[in-house]
């Protein structure tokens, strides 16, 4: 073919993609080169924590801006008002998850649908309803789960006592506490912390979480380009896929084992609820509660429920070492209100300052700073701009927690912002660590229980201090993946009298 024809063809193609097919009144931001995307934006993201880079952009463009990865349009929403408009008021068009359509880690296999990664359809709705009900039946928010959490807290206490004030990493300890709670709920199992099997199963999920950015460029570009950008991409994906397959074998083994010992008068865990529903449940729900779907739901509970909660606790103890006066005020309130009484979740309403501190920890820790990406199911609008169907939406929860309309002086760690003059707790609708709308975190009640009980028990029993009193630890987070974790640190936990 004549070279001129090829050039004219490419030129016409670029013009058509860039100009002709673009809908009117799109949000401001960056245009993109076909198949590559907005190079300018990608350069800005390099080496930066994504939520910070996107926040800086929102300060330039406003509370809504667009950019492209490959041909995929991405719209970033910043601040409470516009995120509420999209995720709550226009929930029907803003609650899908096309992000996972292309992800080789989460194939939409027939009969294996998840909640976290699921499309906004009837399967997602039924699985979400079933799981929420199962968690409730099984005792989330009730004493039975409280007992499981208490066992883990006792083990953590023994561990910290054994450390005897020596420098200790809370990260690993909190991961073990939280993972065992979920193991208990799902498999009625608890592992000793030094059990190699425990380490192996925890590593399977960690391997899937770590290394996955909120939005990976490789998902939206032709493979050859993605490989150029990140030569190790396919290797990492293959190793993570292996972890998922191992996890699947593990879940299937557990289901088979449960089937042989199932007793309908003694429902032990989530898997027993699944077996019961499968045999006795309504036909309308039975068709969704399949073995494959249960694997994906269990996988989601581990994926979404372990690192988020343990990292929040990791931040909590870091804040306490850096803010001893806040720690002391929490201890004083716990001592005064509860004395030597065994701490129960129902005590939470009495500990207003502690509650305000936990709220401020969640605001400042920004555990899922860019949320889990949403997407649009139809042409729609938000903030006065048009948004086409199948646009990837990043509702920045970090920006909500930095929104000066709702949080004055947002850079400052200040639990008093959640208290009125009389020390009563104030509700602030813009505190959204668990997001908002129909996709809001399914594990919120469990996470709240774990955060309250672990924090209150341990802060009552120990003083947490810096490893070196003269060396403050930075409160900057590390280069974030999906979750925003502190830089590794060690503290000294000494027993209180
Ligand atoms: C402090 C701890 C936690 C935080 C900060 C957190 C935060 C979040 C966020 C921001 C989302 C995305 C919501 C959206 O797309 O708009 C989410 C979804 C989800 N979370 Fe959590 N989460 C936590 C703990 C848990 C726990 C303990 C579980 C379960 C055991 C859990 C299970 C889920 C599931 C299944 C979803 C997907 C919901 C859906 O797509 O319908 N999370 N979480």
Boltz pocket constraint, residues with backbone or C-beta under 6 A from the ligand:
constraints:
  - pocket:
      binder: B
      contacts: [[A, 115], [A, 116], [A, 117], [A, 118], [A, 128], [A, 182], [A, 300], [A, 301], [A, 302], [A, 304], [A, 305], [A, 306], [A, 308], [A, 309], [A, 312], [A, 367], [A, 368], [A, 371], [A, 372], [A, 373], [A, 432], [A, 433], [A, 434], [A, 435], [A, 436], [A, 438], [A, 439], [A, 440], [A, 441], [A, 442], [A, 443], [A, 444], [A, 446], [A, 447]]
      max_distance: 6.0
